[in-house]
Amino acid sequence: MLVLPSHYTDPKKYTDDLCEFIATPLIHQLTGGIHVNDSLIYGAWESLPQDWTRYWSSWTDHRLVQQDLLDSIEDRAKLITTEYNENHEELLQSRPETLVAWLQKLYSLALPRIEREGLLAELPDALTRRMKTKKVAEISKATAYVHDVCQRKEITRVVDMGSGQGYLSVSLAYLFPHLKILAIDGSESQIAGSQEFATSVGVPESRLAHIVHWIDGSSNLAQKIESWADGHKCMLVGLHACGNLSDHMLRYFVSMPCIETLGRDFEKARPHPECHGTDDGLPSPKQLGKARRPTNGNQRRRLYRAILEKVLYDKGITITAEQRPAWGIRKSDMIDFTHFAHRAMECLGINRTEITTEDLKEYEERYRDYEGRIPILWTLSILCCKVVESVIAMDRYWYLEEQGLEKVEVFPIFDSKVSPRNLIVVAQKNKGGSW
Ligand SMILES: C[S@@+](CC[C@H](N)C(=O)[O-])C[C@H]1O[C@@H](n2cnc3c(N)ncnc32)[C@H](O)[C@@H]1O
């Protein structure tokens, strides 16, 4: 089952509308066309519709604008009663119609996130001890789901790609001893953590095998998996499969004979080029949750970062990705922009004669009004997360449909309040067994 927004019944029509919306210049700008850090260089605020920016300027506190924007893509019924909205009714009434229409479009084009009812496995302390609350909720749902599919499809082997610390693979092996699990991750340290977890709860290697290997589309890995499968049918799973891991997973699923069923949720990933979207520079959906409470510290830091990029750009100072140090910002660096910039320059090895203190003070003054604008730009890009994720999900859906698979599903598996990234793509190759 493909769970579409309520007013759509036809996946094709939905996909067309989604792609048309994501291809608009505004969405393009907000989802990576202009990274917020570069917003002063490329005039990101000035590129927004003027009636919107005029309207936001009439608010006394930009954090209320951010809250209002974030609320606008939440459940509407809940919002009407909020005290916050009652207090700002007048301002809300004067929202530009084009903004109202845009927010409605964002809201109505995002795939629904209300968790589908499903089984839950009870996890013993031995397993949950290492997990955060979010992980416990995800693993109890995911293990029950994978086990249920395996039972229905008479599958006894599960391949977990990007298995990380082994929360899913160790739990599956621990809870369901008749299953054999293969955990694959490109990171040696992740696999070592998973092996240690398995040993600590008494799961033997005969039930849970580990491989350190990048999921890279190579036939070498495919051979290793086929050899481990030893002629048995497998289910391929991935929890929070990020980056190109998810693309490769789909290809392995389609091309490998031993893999029967796919179940994966996903993190940030690149949409198919034909869908025009890009997530470069887009805050991950995790930030959707974090962004609920705009705080002063973050806002100022975002402004300073954008001014810094503008200064470097104007001075013709190019910093390559390799040169960029991991530099933590201390409280004392936030006294004003000059302190912030001096800290950055020190870390980047930029001499104070190249950018003088007078320059820095002049830039801070010039962009004073942007303190509220940069956070609003961030919030606008965060608002786009759900539609971008919907594009990615539909891209996967159509790819699998085009491969002529027996069944392809996309639905919300986890509680979105706990796991904002809660969509799962499930596919099955052959008939047989109930789903
Ligand atoms: C976000 S973590 C998820 C870990 C685990 N599935 C979970 O949910 O706890 C992604 C994991 O995938 C691994 N990974 C990312 N890309 C990979 C690739 N192309 N090949 C193999 N492992 C990859 C990372 O090392 C990391 O452990």
The ligand as a MOL file (V3000), in Angstrom:
LIG
                    3D

  0  0  0     0  0            999 V3000
M  V30 BEGIN CTAB
M  V30 COUNTS 27 29 0 0 0
M  V30 BEGIN ATOM
M  V30 1 C 22.7420 6.3660 10.2570 0
M  V30 2 S 23.7100 4.9620 10.5970 0 CHG=1
M  V30 3 C 22.4690 3.7510 10.9100 0
M  V30 4 C 22.9800 2.5820 11.6560 0
M  V30 5 C 21.9490 1.5400 12.0100 0
M  V30 6 N 21.2950 0.9900 10.8600 0
M  V30 7 C 20.9310 2.1160 12.9720 0
M  V30 8 O 19.8530 2.5240 12.5710 0
M  V30 9 O 21.2660 2.1910 14.1560 0 CHG=-1
M  V30 10 C 24.2880 4.5250 8.9970 0
M  V30 11 C 25.3210 3.4370 9.0000 0
M  V30 12 O 25.5460 3.0790 7.6660 0
M  V30 13 C 26.9430 2.9680 7.4490 0
M  V30 14 N 27.1190 3.2980 6.0300 0
M  V30 15 C 26.8130 4.4430 5.4030 0
M  V30 16 N 27.0350 4.3530 4.0850 0
M  V30 17 C 27.5200 3.0970 3.8850 0
M  V30 18 C 27.9330 2.3970 2.7310 0
M  V30 19 N 27.8980 2.9300 1.5180 0
M  V30 20 N 28.3700 1.1560 2.9110 0
M  V30 21 C 28.4030 0.5650 4.1280 0
M  V30 22 N 28.0140 1.1730 5.2400 0
M  V30 23 C 27.5720 2.4330 5.1290 0
M  V30 24 C 27.6040 3.9070 8.4050 0
M  V30 25 O 28.9190 3.4680 8.7160 0
M  V30 26 C 26.6610 3.8290 9.5940 0
M  V30 27 O 27.0680 2.8260 10.4920 0
M  V30 END ATOM
M  V30 BEGIN BOND
M  V30 1 1 1 2
M  V30 2 1 2 3
M  V30 3 1 2 10
M  V30 4 1 3 4
M  V30 5 1 4 5
M  V30 6 1 5 6
M  V30 7 1 5 7
M  V30 8 2 7 8
M  V30 9 1 7 9
M  V30 10 1 10 11
M  V30 11 1 11 12
M  V30 12 1 11 26
M  V30 13 1 12 13
M  V30 14 1 13 14
M  V30 15 1 13 24
M  V30 16 1 14 15
M  V30 17 1 14 23
M  V30 18 2 15 16
M  V30 19 1 16 17
M  V30 20 1 17 18
M  V30 21 2 17 23
M  V30 22 1 18 19
M  V30 23 2 18 20
M  V30 24 1 20 21
M  V30 25 2 21 22
M  V30 26 1 22 23
M  V30 27 1 24 25
M  V30 28 1 24 26
M  V30 29 1 26 27
M  V30 END BOND
M  V30 END CTAB
M  END
